[in-house]
Amino acid sequence: MDNKLTNIKERILYIAEYKGIAKEIFFEKINMTYGNFKGKSKQTPINSNAIADILSIYPDINSYWLITGKGSMLKEDIVIAKKQDHFPDMDKMVPLVNIKAIGGFGNADFRIEESDIKDRYVIPKFAHKKIDFMIEVEGSSMSPLYNSGDIVACRIIHDRQFIQWNKVHVIASRSQGILIKRIKPANQTAYITMVSDNKDFDPFHIPDNDIEGIALVIGTIRLD
């Protein structure tokens, strides 16, 4: 790591360089302009919203390093493939997918388009757990188990005979989009009950034919 990265803006510039992203595109993602990182502007403070955006878009970045410059840039339990001469086996890299782009992932024809993938990661703890994709949690319905901003790792269920009742799943529904819920058999034929861990959210039923796909949540990465 470059010892000259004593300024938070220098560290942010380094993140863009490390990710191999054009600076104009990088700063557009965090709702800032490259001009704020040039010349004398590089010495001015950065607003907290930009920091939050960076940590949300790039969950592998160590927030303590970003703010203080101390420690490692990457969190210890996540190793992101760096754009160098050697790439890890793509089959071992787990895609972090835009939650709004997922749909119909319970069938044999399921494909994640490259444009839907935010990034790919090698995560040693998930190496033998058959993870198909990861998505970011939105909302508080599964709190305190999962909070908004957490990353959940998922395994696609291709045969609904293998659904594990009362376990947390990601459900793609036609009527309500993507849900992260515990699922239980309903007391109505051809329905499934969706249950939140947050008691402020009541259980509800979804008809079987409204569900396009189901994936079991295997693990989670919690952000600081």
HELIX and SHEET records of a PDB file:
HELIX    1   1 ILE A    8  LYS A   19  1                                  12    
HELIX    2   2 LYS A   23  LYS A   29  1                                   7    
HELIX    3   3 TYR A   34  PHE A   37  5                                   4    
HELIX    4   4 GLY A   39  GLN A   43  5                                   5    
HELIX    5   5 SER A   48  ILE A   57  1                                  10    
HELIX    6   6 SER A   63  THR A   68  1                                   6    
HELIX    7   7 MET A   90  LYS A   92  5                                   3    
HELIX    8   8 ILE A   99  ALA A  101  5                                   3    
HELIX    9   9 GLU A  114  ASP A  116  5                                   3    
HELIX   10  10 PRO A  124  PHE A  126  5                                   3    
HELIX   11  11 ARG A  160  PHE A  162  5                                   3    
HELIX   12  12 ASP A  208  ASP A  210  5                                   3    
SHEET    1   A 3 VAL A  79  ILE A  80  0                                        
SHEET    2   A 3 ILE A 117  VAL A 122 -1                                        
SHEET    3   A 3 VAL A  94  VAL A  97 -1                                        
SHEET    1   B 7 PHE A 133  GLU A 136  0                                        
SHEET    2   B 7 ILE A 151  ILE A 157 -1                                        
SHEET    3   B 7 ILE A 211  ILE A 221 -1                                        
SHEET    4   B 7 VAL A 168  SER A 173 -1                                        
SHEET    5   B 7 GLY A 177  PRO A 185 -1                                        
SHEET    6   B 7 TYR A 191  VAL A 195 -1                                        
SHEET    7   B 7 PHE A 204  PRO A 207 -1                                        
END                                                                             
